[in-house]
Amino acid sequence: MLPSTFDTDTASLRQHLTCFVIDDVVAIDAGSLAMAASALHLRQIRDVVLTHAHLDHIAGLPLFIDDLFSTLSEPVTIYSTESVMQTLERDIFNWSVYPRFSELSNANGPVLKYRTFGEAEKFSVKHLTFQPVAVNHKVPSTGFLVSDGGTTIGLSGDTAEMDGFWNLINSTEDLSAILLECAFPDELEDLARVSHHLTPRRMKLELEKCERRCPIYVVNLKPMFRESIVRQLVELNEADLTVLQVGRVYDL
């Protein structure tokens, strides 16, 4: 997970933006992509897969393309549902907030293209296979099963209670890890419900639907409430459960 917030020279545990990078070539979401990408990422990442269009998941996307505009020898490809693509074109790349990069080219050709996928349409990005599944968020949102042919992980994205994701997880052999959201502490359950997020208590109920034993990494902790969420997660006493460390490289 790429950092989005820093305390002096080190990544803060309190992260406002979301971005995961796989094998230094594919980004899932782009909240902090422009701000935290390394020189290697800037050279190699040309594929961005989006879970949904909330700002904390896309904030770095226009800046990332803007930074690379003149040097791109191939377009940045955004993989998303049709709904997310329409939101980006209407509300972000609309010539008012940011240029519509899908209409622009540099000396080498187009700088941005979209590839839309259906709710259950498996697709490939570089060496990875993505199996999307709709999840339960306030806006159209997607979770994924991601595989390189040897390692497979599940990523919930932002969500509340869900069944389709767990059905997909439970039908998958040799699952290496699950990245599961938990945005609010238990005492803010009303806010979690109205915004379609999980709390530790509600996450525990979701984990009862999981039939696979593998490491479960908790992501998307709201920075204002991180300490409370972490404490309540520890109190769940779930052996396979840990909070994903920002900036750490995981070899699964």
Phi and psi restraints in degrees (value plus and minus 20) as a CYANA .aco file:
   2 LEU   PHI     -95.9   -55.9
   2 LEU   PSI     121.1   161.1
   3 PRO   PHI     -86.7   -46.7
   3 PRO   PSI     136.4   176.4
   4 SER   PHI    -150.7  -110.7
   4 SER   PSI     -32.3     7.7
   5 THR   PHI    -156.2  -116.2
   5 THR   PSI     120.3   160.3
   6 PHE   PHI    -149.0  -109.0
   6 PHE   PSI     121.7   161.7
   7 ASP   PHI    -125.5   -85.5
   7 ASP   PSI      86.2   126.2
   8 THR   PHI      32.9    72.9
   8 THR   PSI    -131.3   -91.3
   9 ASP   PHI    -121.2   -81.2
   9 ASP   PSI     -16.3    23.7
  10 THR   PHI    -140.3  -100.3
  10 THR   PSI     133.9   173.9
  11 ALA   PHI     -88.8   -48.8
  11 ALA   PSI     112.0   152.0
  12 SER   PHI     -97.6   -57.6
  12 SER   PSI     129.8   169.8
  13 LEU   PHI     -88.7   -48.7
  13 LEU   PSI     -44.1    -4.1
  14 ARG   PHI    -106.5   -66.5
  14 ARG   PSI      86.3   126.3
  15 GLN   PHI    -134.2   -94.2
  15 GLN   PSI     104.9   144.9
  16 HIS   PHI    -108.6   -68.6
  16 HIS   PSI     -44.0    -4.0
  17 LEU   PHI    -139.7   -99.7
  17 LEU   PSI     133.9   173.9
  18 THR   PHI    -138.8   -98.8
  18 THR   PSI     110.5   150.5
  19 CYS   PHI    -180.9  -140.9
  19 CYS   PSI     105.8   145.8
  20 PHE   PHI    -134.0   -94.0
  20 PHE   PSI     119.4   159.4
  21 VAL   PHI    -140.1  -100.1
  21 VAL   PSI     109.2   149.2
  22 ILE   PHI    -128.7   -88.7
  22 ILE   PSI     104.1   144.1
  23 ASP   PHI      34.2    74.2
  23 ASP   PSI       6.7    46.7
  24 ASP   PHI      44.0    84.0
  24 ASP   PSI      -4.6    35.4
  25 VAL   PHI    -150.9  -110.9
  25 VAL   PSI     -41.8    -1.8
  26 VAL   PHI    -147.7  -107.7
  26 VAL   PSI     109.9   149.9
  27 ALA   PHI    -123.3   -83.3
  27 ALA   PSI     116.6   156.6
  28 ILE   PHI    -126.6   -86.6
  28 ILE   PSI      95.1   135.1
  29 ASP   PHI      46.1    86.1
  29 ASP   PSI     145.8   185.8
  30 ALA   PHI    -163.0  -123.0
  30 ALA   PSI       8.2    48.2
  31 GLY   PHI     -74.4   -34.4
  31 GLY   PSI     -66.0   -26.0
  32 SER   PHI    -136.8   -96.8
  32 SER   PSI      -1.7    38.3
  33 LEU   PHI     -79.1   -39.1
  33 LEU   PSI     -66.8   -26.8
  34 ALA   PHI     -91.3   -51.3
  34 ALA   PSI     -51.4   -11.4
  35 MET   PHI    -103.1   -63.1
  35 MET   PSI     -49.7    -9.7
  36 ALA   PHI    -138.3   -98.3
  36 ALA   PSI     -22.5    17.5
  37 ALA   PHI     -83.6   -43.6
  37 ALA   PSI     117.8   157.8
  38 SER   PHI     -99.2   -59.2
  38 SER   PSI     153.2   193.2
  39 ALA   PHI     -79.9   -39.9
  39 ALA   PSI     -56.8   -16.8
  40 LEU   PHI     -84.1   -44.1
  40 LEU   PSI     -63.9   -23.9
  41 HIS   PHI     -81.5   -41.5
  41 HIS   PSI     -62.5   -22.5
  42 LEU   PHI     -82.6   -42.6
  42 LEU   PSI     -53.2   -13.2
  43 ARG   PHI     -96.9   -56.9
  43 ARG   PSI     -53.4   -13.4
  44 GLN   PHI    -126.5   -86.5
  44 GLN   PSI     -52.1   -12.1
  45 ILE   PHI     -98.1   -58.1
  45 ILE   PSI      96.9   136.9
  46 ARG   PHI    -150.4  -110.4
  46 ARG   PSI     -15.2    24.8
  47 ASP   PHI    -148.0  -108.0
  47 ASP   PSI     105.0   145.0
  48 VAL   PHI    -147.8  -107.8
  48 VAL   PSI     101.0   141.0
  49 VAL   PHI    -123.9   -83.9
  49 VAL   PSI     105.6   145.6
  50 LEU   PHI    -126.4   -86.4
  50 LEU   PSI     115.9   155.9
  51 THR   PHI    -101.0   -61.0
  51 THR   PSI     -60.4   -20.4
  52 HIS   PHI    -186.4  -146.4
  52 HIS   PSI    -199.1  -159.1
  53 ALA   PHI    -126.2   -86.2
  53 ALA   PSI      -5.2    34.8
  54 HIS   PHI     -85.8   -45.8
  54 HIS   PSI     128.8   168.8
  55 LEU   PHI     -78.8   -38.8
  55 LEU   PSI     -57.5   -17.5
  56 ASP   PHI     -87.0   -47.0
  56 ASP   PSI     -30.0    10.0
  57 HIS   PHI    -127.7   -87.7
  57 HIS   PSI     -28.1    11.9
  58 ILE   PHI    -150.2  -110.2
  58 ILE   PSI     -21.1    18.9
  59 ALA   PHI     -75.7   -35.7
  59 ALA   PSI     -57.4   -17.4
  60 GLY   PHI    -105.1   -65.1
  60 GLY   PSI     -25.5    14.5
  61 LEU   PHI     -86.0   -46.0
  61 LEU   PSI     -73.0   -33.0
  62 PRO   PHI     -82.6   -42.6
  62 PRO   PSI     -55.8   -15.8
  63 LEU   PHI     -87.6   -47.6
  63 LEU   PSI     -57.7   -17.7
  64 PHE   PHI     -81.3   -41.3
  64 PHE   PSI     -67.6   -27.6
  65 ILE   PHI     -87.1   -47.1
  65 ILE   PSI     -59.8   -19.8
  66 ASP   PHI     -80.4   -40.4
  66 ASP   PSI     -65.3   -25.3
  67 ASP   PHI     -79.9   -39.9
  67 ASP   PSI     -58.7   -18.7
  68 LEU   PHI    -111.4   -71.4
  68 LEU   PSI     -26.4    13.6
  69 PHE   PHI     -64.3   -24.3
  69 PHE   PSI     -73.9   -33.9
  70 SER   PHI     -96.5   -56.5
  70 SER   PSI     -37.4     2.6
  71 THR   PHI    -122.8   -82.8
  71 THR   PSI     -28.5    11.5
  72 LEU   PHI     -85.1   -45.1
  72 LEU   PSI     107.3   147.3
  73 SER   PHI    -119.1   -79.1
  73 SER   PSI     -27.6    12.4
  74 GLU   PHI    -167.5  -127.5
  74 GLU   PSI     133.7   173.7
  75 PRO   PHI     -91.6   -51.6
  75 PRO   PSI     132.3   172.3
  76 VAL   PHI     -92.9   -52.9
  76 VAL   PSI     109.0   149.0
  77 THR   PHI    -125.4   -85.4
  77 THR   PSI     104.8   144.8
  78 ILE   PHI    -121.8   -81.8
  78 ILE   PSI     103.7   143.7
  79 TYR   PHI    -122.2   -82.2
  79 TYR   PSI     103.1   143.1
  80 SER   PHI    -180.0  -140.0
  80 SER   PSI     149.9   189.9
  81 THR   PHI     -91.1   -51.1
  81 THR   PSI     143.9   183.9
  82 GLU   PHI     -79.2   -39.2
  82 GLU   PSI     -59.1   -19.1
  83 SER   PHI     -82.0   -42.0
  83 SER   PSI     -63.9   -23.9
  84 VAL   PHI     -86.9   -46.9
  84 VAL   PSI     -61.7   -21.7
  85 MET   PHI     -79.4   -39.4
  85 MET   PSI     -63.6   -23.6
  86 GLN   PHI     -84.5   -44.5
  86 GLN   PSI     -58.0   -18.0
  87 THR   PHI     -83.3   -43.3
  87 THR   PSI     -63.7   -23.7
  88 LEU   PHI     -81.5   -41.5
  88 LEU   PSI     -66.0   -26.0
  89 GLU   PHI     -88.7   -48.7
  89 GLU   PSI     -53.4   -13.4
  90 ARG   PHI    -101.3   -61.3
  90 ARG   PSI     -60.2   -20.2
  91 ASP   PHI    -129.8   -89.8
  91 ASP   PSI     -38.8     1.2
  92 ILE   PHI    -136.6   -96.6
  92 ILE   PSI     -83.8   -43.8
  93 PHE   PHI    -107.0   -67.0
  93 PHE   PSI      44.5    84.5
  94 ASN   PHI    -141.8  -101.8
  94 ASN   PSI      -7.2    32.8
  95 TRP   PHI      52.1    92.1
  95 TRP   PSI     -26.6    13.4
  96 SER   PHI    -123.2   -83.2
  96 SER   PSI     -69.8   -29.8
  97 VAL   PHI    -101.7   -61.7
  97 VAL   PSI     -66.2   -26.2
  98 TYR   PHI    -173.7  -133.7
  98 TYR   PSI     137.4   177.4
  99 PRO   PHI     -78.1   -38.1
  99 PRO   PSI     131.8   171.8
 100 ARG   PHI    -103.7   -63.7
 100 ARG   PSI      70.0   110.0
 101 PHE   PHI     -83.2   -43.2
 101 PHE   PSI     -43.5    -3.5
 102 SER   PHI     -85.5   -45.5
 102 SER   PSI     -34.1     5.9
 103 GLU   PHI    -121.5   -81.5
 103 GLU   PSI     -20.4    19.6
 104 LEU   PHI    -132.2   -92.2
 104 LEU   PSI     135.1   175.1
 105 SER   PHI    -156.4  -116.4
 105 SER   PSI     137.0   177.0
 106 ASN   PHI    -128.5   -88.5
 106 ASN   PSI    -184.5  -144.5
 107 ALA   PHI     -84.1   -44.1
 107 ALA   PSI     -39.4     0.6
 108 ASN   PHI    -118.2   -78.2
 108 ASN   PSI     -29.3    10.7
 109 GLY   PHI     109.7   149.7
 109 GLY   PSI    -183.3  -143.3
 110 PRO   PHI     -78.8   -38.8
 110 PRO   PSI     128.7   168.7
 111 VAL   PHI    -126.7   -86.7
 111 VAL   PSI     -33.1     6.9
 112 LEU   PHI    -167.7  -127.7
 112 LEU   PSI     115.6   155.6
 113 LYS   PHI    -160.6  -120.6
 113 LYS   PSI     137.5   177.5
 114 TYR   PHI    -130.3   -90.3
 114 TYR   PSI     126.0   166.0
 115 ARG   PHI    -149.1  -109.1
 115 ARG   PSI      93.8   133.8
 116 THR   PHI    -112.8   -72.8
 116 THR   PSI     129.8   169.8
 117 PHE   PHI    -149.3  -109.3
 117 PHE   PSI     133.0   173.0
 118 GLY   PHI    -102.6   -62.6
 118 GLY   PSI     151.0   191.0
 119 GLU   PHI     -77.7   -37.7
 119 GLU   PSI     -56.4   -16.4
 120 ALA   PHI    -142.8  -102.8
 120 ALA   PSI       2.7    42.7
 121 GLU   PHI    -110.7   -70.7
 121 GLU   PSI      90.9   130.9
 122 LYS   PHI     -88.6   -48.6
 122 LYS   PSI     119.7   159.7
 123 PHE   PHI    -165.2  -125.2
 123 PHE   PSI     142.1   182.1
 124 SER   PHI    -132.3   -92.3
 124 SER   PSI     123.3   163.3
 125 VAL   PHI    -155.9  -115.9
 125 VAL   PSI      96.0   136.0
 126 LYS   PHI      32.9    72.9
 126 LYS   PSI    -145.2  -105.2
 127 HIS   PHI    -112.3   -72.3
 127 HIS   PSI     -13.1    26.9
 128 LEU   PHI    -125.1   -85.1
 128 LEU   PSI     127.8   167.8
 129 THR   PHI    -132.2   -92.2
 129 THR   PSI     111.2   151.2
 130 PHE   PHI    -132.4   -92.4
 130 PHE   PSI     108.3   148.3
 131 GLN   PHI    -131.0   -91.0
 131 GLN   PSI      85.7   125.7
 132 PRO   PHI    -100.6   -60.6
 132 PRO   PSI     134.0   174.0
 133 VAL   PHI    -168.6  -128.6
 133 VAL   PSI     113.9   153.9
 134 ALA   PHI     -87.4   -47.4
 134 ALA   PSI     118.2   158.2
 135 VAL   PHI    -140.9  -100.9
 135 VAL   PSI     158.1   198.1
 136 ASN   PHI    -123.3   -83.3
 136 ASN   PSI      67.7   107.7
 137 HIS   PHI    -145.8  -105.8
 137 HIS   PSI     157.4   197.4
 138 LYS   PHI     -90.0   -50.0
 138 LYS   PSI     -46.8    -6.8
 139 VAL   PHI    -142.8  -102.8
 139 VAL   PSI     144.9   184.9
 140 PRO   PHI     -74.1   -34.1
 140 PRO   PSI     104.3   144.3
 141 SER   PHI    -161.8  -121.8
 141 SER   PSI     134.1   174.1
 142 THR   PHI    -151.5  -111.5
 142 THR   PSI     115.7   155.7
 143 GLY   PHI    -119.3   -79.3
 143 GLY   PSI     149.9   189.9
 144 PHE   PHI    -162.0  -122.0
 144 PHE   PSI     130.1   170.1
 145 LEU   PHI    -125.3   -85.3
 145 LEU   PSI     102.9   142.9
 146 VAL   PHI    -140.2  -100.2
 146 VAL   PSI     109.7   149.7
 147 SER   PHI    -156.8  -116.8
 147 SER   PSI     123.3   163.3
 148 ASP   PHI    -125.2   -85.2
 148 ASP   PSI      -7.0    33.0
 149 GLY   PHI      76.1   116.1
 149 GLY   PSI     -36.7     3.3
 150 GLY   PHI    -146.3  -106.3
 150 GLY   PSI     -60.2   -20.2
 151 THR   PHI    -133.8   -93.8
 151 THR   PSI     116.3   156.3
 152 THR   PHI    -149.4  -109.4
 152 THR   PSI     111.7   151.7
 153 ILE   PHI    -146.2  -106.2
 153 ILE   PSI     132.8   172.8
 154 GLY   PHI    -128.5   -88.5
 154 GLY   PSI     117.0   157.0
 155 LEU   PHI    -148.2  -108.2
 155 LEU   PSI      98.8   138.8
 156 SER   PHI     -96.9   -56.9
 156 SER   PSI     -45.9    -5.9
 157 GLY   PHI      44.4    84.4
 157 GLY   PSI    -188.3  -148.3
 158 ASP   PHI     -96.0   -56.0
 158 ASP   PSI     111.7   151.7
 159 THR   PHI    -183.7  -143.7
 159 THR   PSI     142.1   182.1
 160 ALA   PHI    -129.7   -89.7
 160 ALA   PSI    -167.1  -127.1
 161 GLU   PHI     -79.7   -39.7
 161 GLU   PSI     123.0   163.0
 162 MET   PHI    -174.2  -134.2
 162 MET   PSI     132.3   172.3
 163 ASP   PHI    -139.0   -99.0
 163 ASP   PSI     -59.4   -19.4
 164 GLY   PHI     -78.4   -38.4
 164 GLY   PSI     -61.0   -21.0
 165 PHE   PHI     -80.0   -40.0
 165 PHE   PSI     -65.9   -25.9
 166 TRP   PHI     -89.8   -49.8
 166 TRP   PSI     -53.5   -13.5
 167 ASN   PHI     -81.0   -41.0
 167 ASN   PSI     -61.2   -21.2
 168 LEU   PHI     -87.1   -47.1
 168 LEU   PSI     -64.4   -24.4
 169 ILE   PHI     -79.1   -39.1
 169 ILE   PSI     -66.9   -26.9
 170 ASN   PHI     -88.9   -48.9
 170 ASN   PSI     -39.2     0.8
 171 SER   PHI    -112.2   -72.2
 171 SER   PSI     -15.0    25.0
 172 THR   PHI    -127.2   -87.2
 172 THR   PSI     104.0   144.0
 173 GLU   PHI    -104.0   -64.0
 173 GLU   PSI     133.8   173.8
 174 ASP   PHI      34.8    74.8
 174 ASP   PSI      27.2    67.2
 175 LEU   PHI     -96.1   -56.1
 175 LEU   PSI     110.1   150.1
 176 SER   PHI    -109.3   -69.3
 176 SER   PSI     -51.3   -11.3
 177 ALA   PHI    -189.8  -149.8
 177 ALA   PSI     138.3   178.3
 178 ILE   PHI    -146.4  -106.4
 178 ILE   PSI     111.7   151.7
 179 LEU   PHI    -123.6   -83.6
 179 LEU   PSI      95.0   135.0
 180 LEU   PHI    -144.6  -104.6
 180 LEU   PSI     113.3   153.3
 181 GLU   PHI     -96.5   -56.5
 181 GLU   PSI     132.6   172.6
 182 CYS   PHI    -177.6  -137.6
 182 CYS   PSI      75.5   115.5
 183 ALA   PHI    -109.4   -69.4
 183 ALA   PSI     -52.3   -12.3
 184 PHE   PHI    -148.4  -108.4
 184 PHE   PSI     134.2   174.2
 185 PRO   PHI     -95.2   -55.2
 185 PRO   PSI     145.5   185.5
 186 ASP   PHI     -78.2   -38.2
 186 ASP   PSI     -54.9   -14.9
 187 GLU   PHI     -90.5   -50.5
 187 GLU   PSI     -30.7     9.3
 188 LEU   PHI    -129.2   -89.2
 188 LEU   PSI      15.9    55.9
 189 GLU   PHI     -80.7   -40.7
 189 GLU   PSI     -57.2   -17.2
 190 ASP   PHI     -82.1   -42.1
 190 ASP   PSI     -62.4   -22.4
 191 LEU   PHI     -86.7   -46.7
 191 LEU   PSI     -59.7   -19.7
 192 ALA   PHI     -81.6   -41.6
 192 ALA   PSI     -60.1   -20.1
 193 ARG   PHI     -86.5   -46.5
 193 ARG   PSI     -65.6   -25.6
 194 VAL   PHI     -90.2   -50.2
 194 VAL   PSI     -46.6    -6.6
 195 SER   PHI    -119.4   -79.4
 195 SER   PSI     -18.7    21.3
 196 HIS   PHI      40.7    80.7
 196 HIS   PSI      37.8    77.8
 197 HIS   PHI    -148.1  -108.1
 197 HIS   PSI     153.0   193.0
 198 LEU   PHI    -125.1   -85.1
 198 LEU   PSI     135.0   175.0
 199 THR   PHI    -135.1   -95.1
 199 THR   PSI     147.7   187.7
 200 PRO   PHI     -74.9   -34.9
 200 PRO   PSI     -63.1   -23.1
 201 ARG   PHI     -83.3   -43.3
 201 ARG   PSI     -64.5   -24.5
 202 ARG   PHI     -92.4   -52.4
 202 ARG   PSI     -50.9   -10.9
 203 MET   PHI     -86.1   -46.1
 203 MET   PSI     -58.4   -18.4
 204 LYS   PHI     -79.1   -39.1
 204 LYS   PSI     -59.2   -19.2
 205 LEU   PHI     -85.7   -45.7
 205 LEU   PSI     -56.6   -16.6
 206 GLU   PHI     -86.2   -46.2
 206 GLU   PSI     -58.4   -18.4
 207 LEU   PHI     -86.5   -46.5
 207 LEU   PSI     -42.0    -2.0
 208 GLU   PHI     -86.5   -46.5
 208 GLU   PSI     -38.3     1.7
 209 LYS   PHI    -104.2   -64.2
 209 LYS   PSI     -32.7     7.3
 210 CYS   PHI    -105.9   -65.9
 210 CYS   PSI     102.8   142.8
 211 GLU   PHI    -121.5   -81.5
 211 GLU   PSI     -18.5    21.5
 212 ARG   PHI    -124.8   -84.8
 212 ARG   PSI     117.7   157.7
 213 ARG   PHI    -117.1   -77.1
 213 ARG   PSI      95.7   135.7
 214 CYS   PHI    -183.8  -143.8
 214 CYS   PSI     145.9   185.9
 215 PRO   PHI     -80.0   -40.0
 215 PRO   PSI     117.8   157.8
 216 ILE   PHI    -139.6   -99.6
 216 ILE   PSI      97.8   137.8
 217 TYR   PHI    -123.9   -83.9
 217 TYR   PSI     106.2   146.2
 218 VAL   PHI    -108.7   -68.7
 218 VAL   PSI     112.4   152.4
 219 VAL   PHI    -150.6  -110.6
 219 VAL   PSI     151.7   191.7
 220 ASN   PHI      45.1    85.1
 220 ASN   PSI      18.6    58.6
 221 LEU   PHI     -95.7   -55.7
 221 LEU   PSI     104.5   144.5
 222 LYS   PHI     -82.7   -42.7
 222 LYS   PSI     106.3   146.3
 223 PRO   PHI     -78.9   -38.9
 223 PRO   PSI     -52.6   -12.6
 224 MET   PHI     -84.3   -44.3
 224 MET   PSI     -45.5    -5.5
 225 PHE   PHI    -139.2   -99.2
 225 PHE   PSI      -2.7    37.3
 226 ARG   PHI     -75.8   -35.8
 226 ARG   PSI     -68.8   -28.8
 227 GLU   PHI     -80.9   -40.9
 227 GLU   PSI     -61.9   -21.9
 228 SER   PHI     -85.5   -45.5
 228 SER   PSI     -62.7   -22.7
 229 ILE   PHI     -83.8   -43.8
 229 ILE   PSI     -66.7   -26.7
 230 VAL   PHI     -80.6   -40.6
 230 VAL   PSI     -64.1   -24.1
 231 ARG   PHI     -80.2   -40.2
 231 ARG   PSI     -63.6   -23.6
 232 GLN   PHI     -90.4   -50.4
 232 GLN   PSI     -52.1   -12.1
 233 LEU   PHI     -85.4   -45.4
 233 LEU   PSI     -61.8   -21.8
 234 VAL   PHI     -81.0   -41.0
 234 VAL   PSI     -60.0   -20.0
 235 GLU   PHI     -87.0   -47.0
 235 GLU   PSI     -37.9     2.1
 236 LEU   PHI     -87.6   -47.6
 236 LEU   PSI     -44.7    -4.7
 237 ASN   PHI      37.8    77.8
 237 ASN   PSI      23.1    63.1
 238 GLU   PHI    -113.9   -73.9
 238 GLU   PSI      97.8   137.8
 239 ALA   PHI     -82.3   -42.3
 239 ALA   PSI     -55.2   -15.2
 240 ASP   PHI    -109.6   -69.6
 240 ASP   PSI     -16.7    23.3
 241 LEU   PHI    -120.4   -80.4
 241 LEU   PSI     111.4   151.4
 242 THR   PHI    -170.8  -130.8
 242 THR   PSI     139.0   179.0
 243 VAL   PHI    -107.0   -67.0
 243 VAL   PSI     110.9   150.9
 244 LEU   PHI     -82.6   -42.6
 244 LEU   PSI     113.4   153.4
 245 GLN   PHI    -108.4   -68.4
 245 GLN   PSI     104.2   144.2
 246 VAL   PHI     -86.9   -46.9
 246 VAL   PSI     114.8   154.8
 247 GLY   PHI      64.9   104.9
 247 GLY   PSI     -29.2    10.8
 248 ARG   PHI    -103.6   -63.6
 248 ARG   PSI     123.1   163.1
 249 VAL   PHI    -113.2   -73.2
 249 VAL   PSI     103.9   143.9
 250 TYR   PHI    -122.8   -82.8
 250 TYR   PSI     109.5   149.5
 251 ASP   PHI    -128.4   -88.4
 251 ASP   PSI      78.1   118.1
